[in-house]
Amino acid sequence: MSVYGHAHVRSILSEDAIASATAQHRRARLQHRQSRQEIFATLQALRQQGLTYSEIARRTGYERRSIANWLTSNAPRDRNRAALNPTSPLYFETFLAECWNNGNRLGRHLFHDIKNRGYTGSRSNLERLLKVWREAENIQPDDPPLDVHVSEPVRDPDTGHVISSVVAAALCIKPRCLLTDLQTKKVNALKQGSTVFATMRDLAMRFNGILRSRNSAALDGWIDDAIDTELTAIMRFASVLRRDIDAVKNAIELPWSNGQAEGQINRLKMLKRAMYGRAGPELMRARMLPLNHRN
């Protein structure tokens, strides 16, 4: 067979694999609709027996409001699929399929290509899509697995105990000027024993510096560096910042804040939950109003 013939066969196989993955997704959607049809039929049958919504809720375990939504319609309501946006690799599915058929199947290369076309999601999301395509063709990934940063547990230099992830997370975002002597030793041990911790702490301190200096010009470079680390947690955070970059820059540069309003709203919600069904409006009014504003 000629070189062209081999390339043509590979292209057909790739198209079949992508079509197979799409068909699997459609079958999953169909099974979802069938299961919702069974739920709908069950609820309708119980209602026809004369049972109330509350009794149906006790028997089925569904919330009363959900049961009311099911029974007020003539057919099971299918979930609305959210519109695709540049945070999803499926937004670039046509381009990715073309690259895949042309033999470009490295996750890091495809991630770079769609990122240049406006992709704002993480590489891990892209890898989940590529995994389906690889399984359809029964091939192994050429890239190493993501987020594989295995290292030996880091121990406290004073006690010899393993430093827990909770303590490491707290120390990761705490400025060095606020660290105690014991915490400083732990931070130094973590930085020497874990490259991930060292990277995350460096990014955390840089981000803290951007906020305190109100220098939003440095934010774009910080986001690029955070995404280049390929650490899922910080990549997601950076991608969210990039999606709403104007608002983030305004929060850094401008002196105004809605913190007072949000704090009062949170306080009122807390009082409402604490007093619901237990007290009258006079006591609620007394608790809500400051002392110097009461009559």
C-alpha positions as CSV (number, residue, x, y, z in Angstrom):
1,M,0.0,0.0,0.0
2,S,1.3,3.5,-0.8
3,V,2.1,6.2,1.7
4,Y,-1.0,8.0,0.6
5,G,-3.0,4.8,1.2
6,H,-1.7,4.4,4.8
7,A,-2.4,8.0,5.5
8,H,-5.9,7.7,4.2
9,V,-6.6,4.6,6.3
10,R,-5.3,6.4,9.4
11,S,-7.5,9.3,8.7
12,I,-10.6,7.1,8.3
13,L,-9.7,5.3,11.6
14,S,-9.3,8.6,13.4
15,E,-12.6,9.9,12.1
16,D,-14.3,6.7,13.2
17,A,-12.8,7.0,16.6
18,I,-14.0,10.6,17.0
19,A,-17.4,9.6,15.7
20,S,-17.5,6.6,18.1
21,A,-16.7,9.0,21.0
22,T,-19.5,11.3,19.9
23,A,-21.9,8.3,19.6
24,Q,-21.0,7.2,23.2
25,H,-21.9,10.7,24.4
26,R,-25.2,10.6,22.6
27,R,-26.0,7.1,24.1
28,A,-25.2,8.4,27.5
29,R,-27.6,11.3,26.9
30,L,-30.3,8.8,25.7
31,Q,-29.8,6.7,28.8
32,H,-30.1,9.8,31.0
33,R,-33.4,10.6,29.3
34,Q,-34.7,7.1,29.8
35,S,-33.9,7.2,33.5
36,R,-35.7,10.5,33.8
37,Q,-38.6,8.9,32.0
38,E,-38.7,6.2,34.6
39,I,-38.7,8.7,37.4
40,F,-41.4,10.7,35.8
41,A,-43.6,7.6,35.3
42,T,-43.1,6.6,39.0
43,L,-44.0,10.0,40.3
44,Q,-47.1,10.2,38.0
45,A,-48.2,6.7,39.2
46,L,-47.9,7.7,42.9
47,R,-49.8,10.9,42.2
48,Q,-52.6,9.1,40.5
49,Q,-53.0,6.9,43.6
50,G,-54.1,10.1,45.4
51,L,-50.9,10.7,47.4
52,T,-49.9,14.2,48.4
53,Y,-46.5,15.7,47.4
54,S,-45.3,15.3,51.0
55,E,-46.2,11.6,51.0
56,I,-44.5,11.1,47.6
57,A,-41.4,12.9,49.0
58,R,-41.3,10.5,52.0
59,R,-41.6,7.5,49.8
60,T,-39.2,8.4,47.0
61,G,-36.6,10.6,48.9
62,Y,-36.9,13.5,46.4
63,E,-37.5,17.0,47.6
64,R,-41.1,18.3,47.6
65,R,-40.2,21.2,45.3
66,S,-38.6,18.8,42.7
67,I,-41.7,16.6,42.8
68,A,-43.9,19.6,42.2
69,N,-41.7,20.6,39.2
70,W,-41.9,17.0,37.8
71,L,-45.7,16.7,38.2
72,T,-46.6,20.1,36.7
73,S,-45.2,19.1,33.3
74,N,-46.6,16.7,30.8
75,A,-43.3,15.1,30.1
76,P,-39.9,14.7,31.9
77,R,-37.9,17.8,31.6
78,D,-34.4,17.2,30.1
79,R,-31.5,19.1,31.5
80,N,-30.5,22.1,29.4
81,R,-27.0,21.8,28.1
82,A,-25.0,24.9,28.7
83,A,-23.7,26.8,25.7
84,L,-20.1,26.1,24.9
85,N,-17.6,28.8,25.6
86,P,-13.8,29.1,25.3
87,T,-13.3,27.5,28.7
88,S,-14.3,24.1,27.2
89,P,-12.1,22.1,24.7
90,L,-15.3,21.1,22.9
91,Y,-15.6,24.7,21.8
92,F,-12.5,23.9,19.6
93,E,-13.6,20.3,18.7
94,T,-13.5,20.9,15.0
95,F,-10.0,22.2,15.1
96,L,-8.8,19.5,17.5
97,A,-10.3,16.8,15.3
98,E,-8.5,18.2,12.3
99,C,-5.2,18.2,14.2
100,W,-5.9,14.7,15.5
101,N,-6.5,13.4,12.0
102,N,-3.3,15.0,10.8
103,G,-1.3,13.1,13.5
104,N,-0.9,15.9,16.1
105,R,-1.9,14.0,19.2
106,L,0.4,15.4,21.9
107,G,-1.6,17.0,24.7
108,R,0.9,19.8,25.3
109,H,1.0,20.7,21.6
110,L,-2.7,20.8,21.2
111,F,-3.1,22.8,24.4
112,H,-0.6,25.3,23.1
113,D,-2.5,25.5,19.7
114,I,-5.9,26.1,21.1
115,K,-4.6,28.4,23.8
116,N,-3.4,30.7,20.9
117,R,-6.9,30.5,19.5
118,G,-8.5,31.8,22.7
119,Y,-8.9,28.7,24.9
120,T,-9.0,29.8,28.6
121,G,-9.6,26.4,30.2
122,S,-7.1,24.1,31.8
123,R,-5.0,21.4,30.2
124,S,-6.6,18.8,32.4
125,N,-9.9,19.5,30.8
126,L,-8.4,19.0,27.3
127,E,-6.7,15.8,28.4
128,R,-10.1,14.4,29.5
129,L,-11.4,14.9,25.9
130,L,-8.3,13.4,24.4
131,K,-8.5,10.4,26.7
132,V,-11.9,9.5,25.2
133,W,-10.4,9.7,21.7
134,R,-7.3,7.6,22.7
135,E,-9.5,4.9,24.3
136,A,-11.6,4.8,21.2
137,E,-8.5,4.0,19.2
138,N,-6.9,1.9,21.9
139,I,-3.7,4.0,22.0
140,Q,-1.5,5.1,24.9
141,P,-0.9,8.8,25.7
142,D,2.4,10.1,24.6
143,D,2.5,12.8,27.3
144,P,3.2,12.0,31.0
145,P,0.2,12.1,33.3
146,L,-0.6,15.5,34.6
147,D,-0.1,16.6,38.2
148,V,2.3,13.8,39.0
149,H,4.5,15.5,41.5
150,V,5.3,12.7,43.9
151,S,7.9,13.4,46.5
152,E,8.7,12.0,49.9
153,P,6.7,13.3,52.8
154,V,8.3,16.4,54.3
155,R,9.0,16.2,58.0
156,D,9.1,18.9,60.7
157,P,12.8,19.5,61.4
158,D,12.1,19.9,65.1
159,T,9.7,17.0,65.9
160,G,10.3,14.7,62.9
161,H,6.6,14.4,62.3
162,V,5.2,14.6,58.7
163,I,3.9,18.1,58.0
164,S,0.2,17.8,57.1
165,S,-1.3,19.2,53.9
166,V,-3.5,21.6,56.0
167,V,-0.4,23.1,57.7
168,A,1.5,23.3,54.4
169,A,-1.5,25.1,52.8
170,A,-1.6,27.6,55.6
171,L,2.1,28.2,55.5
172,C,2.1,28.5,51.7
173,I,0.1,31.8,51.8
174,K,1.6,33.3,55.0
175,P,4.2,36.1,54.5
176,R,7.6,35.4,55.9
177,C,7.4,38.5,58.1
178,L,4.5,37.0,60.0
179,L,6.1,33.5,60.4
180,T,7.3,32.4,63.8
181,D,10.7,30.8,64.1
182,L,9.2,27.3,64.1
183,Q,7.0,28.1,61.1
184,T,10.0,29.5,59.3
185,K,11.8,26.2,59.7
186,K,8.8,24.3,58.4
187,V,8.6,26.6,55.4
188,N,12.3,26.1,54.6
189,A,11.9,22.3,54.9
190,L,8.9,22.3,52.6
191,K,10.6,24.4,50.0
192,Q,13.6,22.0,50.0
193,G,11.5,18.9,50.0
194,S,8.7,19.8,47.6
195,T,9.2,21.7,44.3
196,V,5.4,22.1,44.1
197,F,5.3,23.9,47.5
198,A,8.1,26.1,46.4
199,T,6.3,27.0,43.2
200,M,3.0,27.6,44.9
201,R,4.5,29.7,47.6
202,D,6.4,31.9,45.2
203,L,3.2,32.5,43.2
204,A,1.2,33.2,46.4
205,M,3.8,35.8,47.6
206,R,3.9,37.4,44.2
207,F,0.1,37.7,44.1
208,N,0.0,39.1,47.6
209,G,2.6,41.7,46.5
210,I,0.4,42.7,43.5
211,L,-2.6,43.2,45.7
212,R,-0.6,45.3,48.3
213,S,1.2,47.4,45.8
214,R,-1.9,47.9,43.7
215,N,0.2,47.2,40.6
216,S,-2.3,45.5,38.2
217,A,0.2,45.7,35.3
218,A,2.0,42.7,36.8
219,L,-1.1,40.6,36.9
220,D,-1.0,39.4,33.3
221,G,2.6,38.1,33.7
222,W,1.5,36.4,37.0
223,I,-1.4,34.6,35.2
224,D,0.8,33.4,32.4
225,D,3.4,32.0,34.9
226,A,0.6,30.3,37.0
227,I,-0.9,28.6,33.9
228,D,2.6,27.5,32.7
229,T,3.1,25.6,36.0
230,E,0.5,23.0,34.8
231,L,-0.6,22.6,38.5
232,T,-4.4,22.2,38.2
233,A,-5.4,24.2,41.3
234,I,-3.4,27.3,40.4
235,M,-4.2,27.0,36.7
236,R,-8.0,27.1,37.4
237,F,-7.6,30.1,39.7
238,A,-5.6,31.9,37.0
239,S,-8.0,31.0,34.3
240,V,-10.9,32.5,36.4
241,L,-9.0,35.7,36.9
242,R,-8.3,36.0,33.2
243,R,-12.0,35.5,32.3
244,D,-12.9,38.6,34.4
245,I,-9.6,40.5,34.1
246,D,-11.1,44.0,34.0
247,A,-13.0,43.5,37.3
248,V,-9.9,42.0,38.9
249,K,-7.7,44.9,37.9
250,N,-10.3,47.4,39.1
251,A,-10.4,45.6,42.5
252,I,-6.6,46.0,42.7
253,E,-6.3,49.6,41.6
254,L,-9.5,51.3,43.0
255,P,-10.0,52.2,46.7
256,W,-13.7,51.3,46.7
257,S,-15.0,47.9,47.9
258,N,-18.4,46.3,48.4
259,G,-17.1,44.5,51.5
260,Q,-19.3,46.5,53.9
261,A,-22.4,45.7,51.9
262,E,-21.5,42.0,51.6
263,G,-20.8,41.9,55.3
264,Q,-24.1,43.4,56.3
265,I,-26.0,41.0,53.9
266,N,-24.2,38.1,55.5
267,R,-25.1,39.3,59.0
268,L,-28.8,39.7,58.1
269,K,-28.9,36.2,56.6
270,M,-27.3,34.8,59.7
271,L,-29.9,36.5,61.9
272,K,-32.7,35.3,59.7
273,R,-31.6,31.7,59.8
274,A,-31.0,31.8,63.6
275,M,-34.4,33.3,64.4
276,Y,-36.7,31.7,61.7
277,G,-39.8,30.4,63.4
278,R,-38.5,31.3,66.9
279,A,-39.2,35.0,67.5
280,G,-41.4,37.8,66.4
281,P,-40.6,40.9,64.3
282,E,-39.9,43.1,67.3
283,L,-37.0,41.0,68.5
284,M,-35.7,40.6,65.0
285,R,-35.8,44.3,64.5
286,A,-33.9,44.8,67.8
287,R,-31.2,42.5,66.8
288,M,-30.8,43.9,63.3
289,L,-30.6,47.6,64.1
290,P,-27.5,49.1,65.8
291,L,-28.0,50.4,69.3
292,N,-27.6,54.0,68.4
293,H,-30.4,53.7,65.7
294,R,-33.1,52.1,67.9
295,N,-36.1,54.2,69.0
